[in-house]
Amino acid sequence: MEFTETALLASIDHTLASVRAALYAAADPEQLQEAQAQLAEKAGEDTGRLVSHADASEWPGVDPAVFDAIRRADESAREGDLREIERRLAAAREMLGGPSA
């Protein structure tokens, strides 16, 4: 099954939106820590889905570095680090030629 860069970009955007919502939803540090734990799990599900499609042969013309960034975002999700997930997905997005978010 072959995928399009547009579909990959949309998946990354969806995950970025969830991560950013988590980062900015909680105003006080205690709430943020709680939100991070819950939303890191959700982001992990999303990045896990991205990783499951990270076979470069399914994405002709996409730089393998994009998938490396997605895999690193998934690792960050398992560590519960929303800021790292955001940073790594934003990098993957830029590598795909999407505007920096």
N, CA, C and O atoms as CSV, one atom per row, in Angstrom:
chain,resi,resn,atom,element,x,y,z
A,1,MET,N,N,0.843,-1.174,0.000
A,1,MET,CA,C,0.000,0.000,0.000
A,1,MET,C,C,0.889,1.237,0.000
A,1,MET,O,O,1.802,1.349,0.818
A,2,GLU,N,N,0.630,2.142,-0.892
A,2,GLU,CA,C,1.422,3.355,-1.016
A,2,GLU,C,C,0.650,4.532,-0.429
A,2,GLU,O,O,-0.553,4.661,-0.655
A,3,PHE,N,N,1.325,5.374,0.310
A,3,PHE,CA,C,0.701,6.520,0.950
A,3,PHE,C,C,1.214,7.804,0.307
A,3,PHE,O,O,2.224,7.798,-0.398
A,4,THR,N,N,0.515,8.895,0.554
A,4,THR,CA,C,0.948,10.173,0.009
A,4,THR,C,C,1.588,11.017,1.102
A,4,THR,O,O,1.307,10.843,2.287
A,5,GLU,N,N,2.444,11.922,0.688
A,5,GLU,CA,C,3.061,12.842,1.641
A,5,GLU,C,C,1.988,13.673,2.327
A,5,GLU,O,O,2.122,14.012,3.503
A,6,THR,N,N,0.928,14.004,1.604
A,6,THR,CA,C,-0.161,14.790,2.182
A,6,THR,C,C,-0.802,14.049,3.347
A,6,THR,O,O,-1.118,14.656,4.369
A,7,ALA,N,N,-0.995,12.745,3.200
A,7,ALA,CA,C,-1.578,11.945,4.281
A,7,ALA,C,C,-0.637,11.901,5.477
A,7,ALA,O,O,-1.082,11.993,6.621
A,8,LEU,N,N,0.650,11.762,5.225
A,8,LEU,CA,C,1.630,11.742,6.308
A,8,LEU,C,C,1.650,13.092,7.017
A,8,LEU,O,O,1.678,13.149,8.246
A,9,LEU,N,N,1.635,14.172,6.249
A,9,LEU,CA,C,1.610,15.515,6.815
A,9,LEU,C,C,0.356,15.710,7.666
A,9,LEU,O,O,0.431,16.294,8.746
A,10,ALA,N,N,-0.784,15.233,7.198
A,10,ALA,CA,C,-2.035,15.349,7.953
A,10,ALA,C,C,-1.952,14.576,9.270
A,10,ALA,O,O,-2.429,15.053,10.299
A,11,SER,N,N,-1.352,13.394,9.242
A,11,SER,CA,C,-1.197,12.604,10.471
A,11,SER,C,C,-0.289,13.309,11.464
A,11,SER,O,O,-0.567,13.339,12.663
A,12,ILE,N,N,0.795,13.875,10.958
A,12,ILE,CA,C,1.716,14.611,11.829
A,12,ILE,C,C,1.006,15.836,12.412
A,12,ILE,O,O,1.136,16.122,13.603
A,13,ASP,N,N,0.260,16.553,11.579
A,13,ASP,CA,C,-0.464,17.735,12.056
A,13,ASP,C,C,-1.470,17.374,13.144
A,13,ASP,O,O,-1.612,18.088,14.136
A,14,HIS,N,N,-2.164,16.261,12.945
A,14,HIS,CA,C,-3.151,15.809,13.939
A,14,HIS,C,C,-2.467,15.542,15.276
A,14,HIS,O,O,-2.961,15.958,16.324
A,15,THR,N,N,-1.340,14.851,15.240
A,15,THR,CA,C,-0.625,14.530,16.468
A,15,THR,C,C,-0.049,15.791,17.101
A,15,THR,O,O,-0.096,15.951,18.321
A,16,LEU,N,N,0.494,16.685,16.279
A,16,LEU,CA,C,1.019,17.949,16.803
A,16,LEU,C,C,-0.081,18.742,17.505
A,16,LEU,O,O,0.156,19.323,18.564
A,17,ALA,N,N,-1.263,18.771,16.931
A,17,ALA,CA,C,-2.371,19.503,17.540
A,17,ALA,C,C,-2.706,18.932,18.916
A,17,ALA,O,O,-2.947,19.687,19.858
A,18,SER,N,N,-2.723,17.611,19.039
A,18,SER,CA,C,-3.003,16.974,20.333
A,18,SER,C,C,-1.926,17.309,21.356
A,18,SER,O,O,-2.224,17.620,22.509
A,19,VAL,N,N,-0.674,17.242,20.923
A,19,VAL,CA,C,0.441,17.520,21.828
A,19,VAL,C,C,0.400,18.974,22.273
A,19,VAL,O,O,0.580,19.267,23.455
A,20,ARG,N,N,0.166,19.880,21.339
A,20,ARG,CA,C,0.144,21.305,21.689
A,20,ARG,C,C,-1.041,21.634,22.583
A,20,ARG,O,O,-0.926,22.477,23.473
A,21,ALA,N,N,-2.163,20.993,22.363
A,21,ALA,CA,C,-3.319,21.199,23.235
A,21,ALA,C,C,-2.968,20.788,24.657
A,21,ALA,O,O,-3.349,21.459,25.616
A,22,ALA,N,N,-2.255,19.702,24.787
A,22,ALA,CA,C,-1.855,19.231,26.116
A,22,ALA,C,C,-0.897,20.218,26.778
A,22,ALA,O,O,-0.997,20.493,27.973
A,23,LEU,N,N,0.018,20.737,25.992
A,23,LEU,CA,C,1.015,21.644,26.549
A,23,LEU,C,C,0.405,22.958,27.030
A,23,LEU,O,O,0.850,23.531,28.024
A,24,TYR,N,N,-0.609,23.426,26.323
A,24,TYR,CA,C,-1.149,24.742,26.645
A,24,TYR,C,C,-2.465,24.704,27.414
A,24,TYR,O,O,-2.969,25.749,27.826
A,25,ALA,N,N,-3.029,23.512,27.612
A,25,ALA,CA,C,-4.313,23.407,28.300
A,25,ALA,C,C,-4.192,23.696,29.788
A,25,ALA,O,O,-5.078,24.324,30.369
A,26,ALA,N,N,-3.138,23.258,30.396
A,26,ALA,CA,C,-2.988,23.395,31.850
A,26,ALA,C,C,-2.112,24.597,32.181
A,26,ALA,O,O,-0.975,24.702,31.722
A,27,ALA,N,N,-2.653,25.478,32.967
A,27,ALA,CA,C,-1.913,26.691,33.299
A,27,ALA,C,C,-0.927,26.470,34.451
A,27,ALA,O,O,0.191,26.982,34.410
A,28,ASP,N,N,-1.329,25.720,35.470
A,28,ASP,CA,C,-0.393,25.558,36.589
A,28,ASP,C,C,0.415,24.279,36.436
A,28,ASP,O,O,-0.057,23.305,35.849
A,29,PRO,N,N,1.638,24.283,36.967
A,29,PRO,CA,C,2.567,23.166,36.765
A,29,PRO,C,C,2.017,21.813,37.213
A,29,PRO,O,O,2.288,20.794,36.576
A,30,GLU,N,N,1.253,21.793,38.296
A,30,GLU,CA,C,0.706,20.525,38.768
A,30,GLU,C,C,-0.284,19.946,37.750
A,30,GLU,O,O,-0.263,18.749,37.460
A,31,GLN,N,N,-1.145,20.806,37.217
A,31,GLN,CA,C,-2.095,20.339,36.202
A,31,GLN,C,C,-1.365,19.930,34.934
A,31,GLN,O,O,-1.743,18.956,34.284
A,32,LEU,N,N,-0.324,20.667,34.581
A,32,LEU,CA,C,0.431,20.338,33.378
A,32,LEU,C,C,1.054,18.959,33.508
A,32,LEU,O,O,1.023,18.168,32.564
A,33,GLN,N,N,1.620,18.667,34.672
A,33,GLN,CA,C,2.246,17.356,34.875
A,33,GLN,C,C,1.215,16.247,34.710
A,33,GLN,O,O,1.489,15.230,34.074
A,34,GLU,N,N,0.025,16.443,35.283
A,34,GLU,CA,C,-1.041,15.452,35.151
A,34,GLU,C,C,-1.486,15.330,33.693
A,34,GLU,O,O,-1.666,14.225,33.180
A,35,ALA,N,N,-1.659,16.465,33.039
A,35,ALA,CA,C,-2.076,16.470,31.635
A,35,ALA,C,C,-1.017,15.815,30.764
A,35,ALA,O,O,-1.344,15.091,29.824
A,36,GLN,N,N,0.249,16.066,31.072
A,36,GLN,CA,C,1.328,15.474,30.282
A,36,GLN,C,C,1.276,13.961,30.336
A,36,GLN,O,O,1.437,13.289,29.317
A,37,ALA,N,N,1.051,13.429,31.522
A,37,ALA,CA,C,1.019,11.969,31.662
A,37,ALA,C,C,-0.108,11.379,30.820
A,37,ALA,O,O,0.093,10.395,30.108
A,38,GLN,N,N,-1.286,11.976,30.902
A,38,GLN,CA,C,-2.431,11.462,30.151
A,38,GLN,C,C,-2.246,11.655,28.647
A,38,GLN,O,O,-2.510,10.747,27.858
A,39,LEU,N,N,-1.799,12.824,28.269
A,39,LEU,CA,C,-1.713,13.116,26.846
A,39,LEU,C,C,-0.469,12.534,26.199
A,39,LEU,O,O,-0.445,12.328,24.985
A,40,ALA,N,N,0.553,12.269,26.975
A,40,ALA,CA,C,1.714,11.572,26.415
A,40,ALA,C,C,1.292,10.172,25.989
A,40,ALA,O,O,1.757,9.650,24.976
A,41,GLU,N,N,0.404,9.574,26.777
A,41,GLU,CA,C,-0.099,8.253,26.401
A,41,GLU,C,C,-0.869,8.331,25.082
A,41,GLU,O,O,-0.692,7.484,24.206
A,42,LYS,N,N,-1.720,9.346,24.941
A,42,LYS,CA,C,-2.485,9.536,23.694
A,42,LYS,C,C,-1.529,9.840,22.537
A,42,LYS,O,O,-1.676,9.288,21.447
A,43,ALA,N,N,-0.559,10.711,22.775
A,43,ALA,CA,C,0.413,11.036,21.729
A,43,ALA,C,C,1.194,9.796,21.343
A,43,ALA,O,O,1.534,9.609,20.175
A,44,GLY,N,N,1.480,8.944,22.322
A,44,GLY,CA,C,2.175,7.690,22.039
A,44,GLY,C,C,1.375,6.798,21.119
A,44,GLY,O,O,1.933,6.126,20.251
A,45,GLU,N,N,0.064,6.789,21.307
A,45,GLU,CA,C,-0.801,6.016,20.394
A,45,GLU,C,C,-0.709,6.599,18.982
A,45,GLU,O,O,-0.588,5.868,17.999
A,46,ASP,N,N,-0.769,7.932,18.903
A,46,ASP,CA,C,-0.707,8.590,17.593
A,46,ASP,C,C,0.647,8.381,16.917
A,46,ASP,O,O,0.708,8.053,15.732
A,47,THR,N,N,1.738,8.573,17.674
A,47,THR,CA,C,3.054,8.376,17.065
A,47,THR,C,C,3.265,6.905,16.743
A,47,THR,O,O,3.929,6.567,15.763
A,48,GLY,N,N,2.706,6.037,17.561
A,48,GLY,CA,C,2.782,4.598,17.272
A,48,GLY,C,C,2.143,4.262,15.940
A,48,GLY,O,O,2.661,3.442,15.182
A,49,ARG,N,N,1.005,4.904,15.655
A,49,ARG,CA,C,0.359,4.704,14.352
A,49,ARG,C,C,1.249,5.227,13.221
A,49,ARG,O,O,1.370,4.593,12.172
A,50,LEU,N,N,1.862,6.373,13.443
A,50,LEU,CA,C,2.776,6.908,12.426
A,50,LEU,C,C,3.943,5.947,12.201
A,50,LEU,O,O,4.328,5.684,11.062
A,51,VAL,N,N,4.498,5.429,13.286
A,51,VAL,CA,C,5.634,4.508,13.181
A,51,VAL,C,C,5.224,3.243,12.441
A,51,VAL,O,O,6.017,2.676,11.689
A,52,SER,N,N,3.992,2.800,12.651
A,52,SER,CA,C,3.556,1.568,11.984
A,52,SER,C,C,3.525,1.731,10.460
A,52,SER,O,O,3.515,0.745,9.722
A,53,HIS,N,N,3.509,2.975,10.004
A,53,HIS,CA,C,3.534,3.240,8.558
A,53,HIS,C,C,4.871,3.813,8.116
A,53,HIS,O,O,4.969,4.433,7.057
A,54,ALA,N,N,5.895,3.605,8.925
A,54,ALA,CA,C,7.192,4.228,8.653
A,54,ALA,C,C,8.099,3.369,7.778
A,54,ALA,O,O,9.323,3.465,7.865
A,55,ASP,N,N,7.517,2.554,6.960
A,55,ASP,CA,C,8.299,1.779,5.991
A,55,ASP,C,C,8.516,2.681,4.775
A,55,ASP,O,O,7.579,2.987,4.037
A,56,ALA,N,N,9.753,3.095,4.585
A,56,ALA,CA,C,10.057,4.055,3.526
A,56,ALA,C,C,9.618,3.563,2.142
A,56,ALA,O,O,9.358,4.376,1.255
A,57,SER,N,N,9.532,2.246,1.950
A,57,SER,CA,C,9.124,1.745,0.639
A,57,SER,C,C,7.670,2.089,0.331
A,57,SER,O,O,7.263,2.107,-0.831
A,58,GLU,N,N,6.884,2.362,1.381
A,58,GLU,CA,C,5.491,2.757,1.186
A,58,GLU,C,C,5.369,4.246,0.868
A,58,GLU,O,O,4.299,4.710,0.476
A,59,TRP,N,N,6.440,4.982,1.030
A,59,TRP,CA,C,6.442,6.426,0.860
A,59,TRP,C,C,7.525,6.832,-0.132
A,59,TRP,O,O,8.513,7.451,0.264
A,60,PRO,N,N,7.367,6.503,-1.396
A,60,PRO,CA,C,8.412,6.850,-2.359
A,60,PRO,C,C,8.705,8.351,-2.365
A,60,PRO,O,O,7.796,9.181,-2.378
A,61,GLY,N,N,9.964,8.662,-2.354
A,61,GLY,CA,C,10.374,10.059,-2.428
A,61,GLY,C,C,10.437,10.771,-1.089
A,61,GLY,O,O,10.850,11.929,-1.034
A,62,VAL,N,N,10.037,10.110,-0.003
A,62,VAL,CA,C,10.107,10.745,1.313
A,62,VAL,C,C,11.450,10.407,1.954
A,62,VAL,O,O,11.849,9.244,2.025
A,63,ASP,N,N,12.131,11.442,2.412
A,63,ASP,CA,C,13.434,11.286,3.046
A,63,ASP,C,C,13.315,10.371,4.273
A,63,ASP,O,O,12.466,10.611,5.131
A,64,PRO,N,N,14.142,9.336,4.370
A,64,PRO,CA,C,14.101,8.443,5.536
A,64,PRO,C,C,14.303,9.176,6.865
A,64,PRO,O,O,13.899,8.669,7.912
A,65,ALA,N,N,14.917,10.350,6.837
A,65,ALA,CA,C,15.105,11.137,8.061
A,65,ALA,C,C,13.767,11.533,8.680
A,65,ALA,O,O,13.670,11.711,9.894
A,66,VAL,N,N,12.736,11.669,7.846
A,66,VAL,CA,C,11.398,11.976,8.356
A,66,VAL,C,C,10.953,10.861,9.297
A,66,VAL,O,O,10.424,11.119,10.379
A,67,PHE,N,N,11.172,9.629,8.875
A,67,PHE,CA,C,10.744,8.491,9.683
A,67,PHE,C,C,11.603,8.342,10.937
A,67,PHE,O,O,11.117,7.890,11.974
A,68,ASP,N,N,12.871,8.718,10.843
A,68,ASP,CA,C,13.725,8.713,12.035
A,68,ASP,C,C,13.179,9.703,13.069
A,68,ASP,O,O,13.139,9.402,14.262
A,69,ALA,N,N,12.761,10.882,12.604
A,69,ALA,CA,C,12.196,11.885,13.517
A,69,ALA,C,C,10.894,11.375,14.135
A,69,ALA,O,O,10.633,11.608,15.315
A,70,ILE,N,N,10.086,10.687,13.347
A,70,ILE,CA,C,8.834,10.127,13.869
A,70,ILE,C,C,9.133,9.057,14.916
A,70,ILE,O,O,8.485,9.010,15.962
A,71,ARG,N,N,10.103,8.209,14.640
A,71,ARG,CA,C,10.472,7.165,15.614
A,71,ARG,C,C,10.982,7.786,16.914
A,71,ARG,O,O,10.665,7.305,18.001
A,72,ARG,N,N,11.774,8.855,16.799
A,72,ARG,CA,C,12.271,9.527,17.999
A,72,ARG,C,C,11.124,10.191,18.764
A,72,ARG,O,O,11.142,10.230,19.994
A,73,ALA,N,N,10.131,10.712,18.044
A,73,ALA,CA,C,8.947,11.276,18.706
A,73,ALA,C,C,8.212,10.183,19.469
A,73,ALA,O,O,7.729,10.409,20.579
A,74,ASP,N,N,8.129,9.007,18.875
A,74,ASP,CA,C,7.473,7.885,19.543
A,74,ASP,C,C,8.231,7.494,20.812
A,74,ASP,O,O,7.614,7.191,21.833
A,75,GLU,N,N,9.561,7.498,20.752
A,75,GLU,CA,C,10.364,7.211,21.944
A,75,GLU,C,C,10.100,8.260,23.026
A,75,GLU,O,O,9.987,7.925,24.205
A,76,SER,N,N,10.004,9.517,22.625
A,76,SER,CA,C,9.725,10.592,23.580
A,76,SER,C,C,8.347,10.416,24.202
A,76,SER,O,O,8.148,10.733,25.374
A,77,ALA,N,N,7.395,9.913,23.421
A,77,ALA,CA,C,6.050,9.673,23.948
A,77,ALA,C,C,6.103,8.619,25.041
A,77,ALA,O,O,5.433,8.743,26.066
A,78,ARG,N,N,6.893,7.595,24.822
A,78,ARG,CA,C,7.014,6.550,25.840
A,78,ARG,C,C,7.671,7.084,27.111
A,78,ARG,O,O,7.456,6.552,28.200
A,79,GLU,N,N,8.469,8.135,26.963
A,79,GLU,CA,C,9.105,8.766,28.117
A,79,GLU,C,C,8.209,9.839,28.728
A,79,GLU,O,O,8.521,10.375,29.791
A,80,GLY,N,N,7.097,10.156,28.064
A,80,GLY,CA,C,6.161,11.151,28.581
A,80,GLY,C,C,6.591,12.586,28.371
A,80,GLY,O,O,6.131,13.472,29.091
A,81,ASP,N,N,7.456,12.843,27.410
A,81,ASP,CA,C,8.000,14.181,27.178
A,81,ASP,C,C,7.286,14.862,26.001
A,81,ASP,O,O,7.679,14.705,24.845
A,82,LEU,N,N,6.238,15.614,26.320
A,82,LEU,CA,C,5.438,16.254,25.270
A,82,LEU,C,C,6.228,17.294,24.474
A,82,LEU,O,O,6.051,17.419,23.262
A,83,ARG,N,N,7.085,18.026,25.146
A,83,ARG,CA,C,7.858,19.067,24.424
A,83,ARG,C,C,8.782,18.433,23.383
A,83,ARG,O,O,8.949,18.968,22.287
A,84,GLU,N,N,9.383,17.290,23.732
A,84,GLU,CA,C,10.245,16.595,22.766
A,84,GLU,C,C,9.424,16.021,21.619
A,84,GLU,O,O,9.856,16.049,20.467
A,85,ILE,N,N,8.243,15.501,21.931
A,85,ILE,CA,C,7.373,14.989,20.866
A,85,ILE,C,C,7.075,16.117,19.894
A,85,ILE,O,O,7.189,15.953,18.679
A,86,GLU,N,N,6.691,17.268,20.443
A,86,GLU,CA,C,6.371,18.421,19.606
A,86,GLU,C,C,7.568,18.813,18.735
A,86,GLU,O,O,7.426,19.028,17.532
A,87,ARG,N,N,8.730,18.901,19.349
A,87,ARG,CA,C,9.941,19.328,18.621
A,87,ARG,C,C,10.255,18.361,17.480
A,87,ARG,O,O,10.552,18.780,16.361
A,88,ARG,N,N,10.187,17.073,17.777
A,88,ARG,CA,C,10.559,16.071,16.771
A,88,ARG,C,C,9.537,15.986,15.639
A,88,ARG,O,O,9.909,15.834,14.475
A,89,LEU,N,N,8.243,16.085,15.979
A,89,LEU,CA,C,7.225,16.052,14.922
A,89,LEU,C,C,7.279,17.312,14.064
A,89,LEU,O,O,7.065,17.256,12.853
A,90,ALA,N,N,7.566,18.448,14.696
A,90,ALA,CA,C,7.704,19.682,13.922
A,90,ALA,C,C,8.877,19.562,12.946
A,90,ALA,O,O,8.799,20.041,11.814
A,91,ALA,N,N,9.964,18.919,13.388
A,91,ALA,CA,C,11.115,18.709,12.497
A,91,ALA,C,C,10.730,17.805,11.331
A,91,ALA,O,O,11.101,18.069,10.188
A,92,ALA,N,N,9.980,16.733,11.622
A,92,ALA,CA,C,9.538,15.826,10.551
A,92,ALA,C,C,8.654,16.576,9.566
A,92,ALA,O,O,8.751,16.383,8.354
A,93,ARG,N,N,7.799,17.425,10.095
A,93,ARG,CA,C,6.893,18.208,9.249
A,93,ARG,C,C,7.677,19.123,8.315
A,93,ARG,O,O,7.376,19.217,7.126
A,94,GLU,N,N,8.672,19.785,8.858
A,94,GLU,CA,C,9.497,20.680,8.040
A,94,GLU,C,C,10.258,19.913,6.964
A,94,GLU,O,O,10.400,20.394,5.840
A,95,MET,N,N,10.749,18.713,7.307
A,95,MET,CA,C,11.460,17.894,6.313
A,95,MET,C,C,10.549,17.504,5.156
A,95,MET,O,O,11.007,17.308,4.031
A,96,LEU,N,N,9.253,17.394,5.444
A,96,LEU,CA,C,8.292,17.056,4.386
A,96,LEU,C,C,7.949,18.272,3.526
A,96,LEU,O,O,7.231,18.164,2.532
A,97,GLY,N,N,8.469,19.418,3.922
A,97,GLY,CA,C,8.207,20.620,3.135
A,97,GLY,C,C,7.002,21.396,3.616
A,97,GLY,O,O,6.577,22.358,2.976
A,98,GLY,N,N,6.443,20.975,4.756
A,98,GLY,CA,C,5.322,21.722,5.327
A,98,GLY,C,C,5.844,22.981,5.976
A,98,GLY,O,O,7.010,23.040,6.366
A,99,PRO,N,N,5.004,23.987,6.098
A,99,PRO,CA,C,5.466,25.211,6.760
A,99,PRO,C,C,5.809,24.911,8.209
A,99,PRO,O,O,5.190,24.057,8.843
A,100,SER,N,N,6.799,25.620,8.723
A,100,SER,CA,C,7.139,25.382,10.117
A,100,SER,C,C,5.963,25.808,10.965
A,100,SER,O,O,5.351,26.856,10.761
A,101,ALA,N,N,5.678,24.958,11.916
A,101,ALA,CA,C,4.479,25.184,12.730
A,101,ALA,C,C,4.839,25.731,14.076
A,101,ALA,O,O,3.957,25.982,14.897
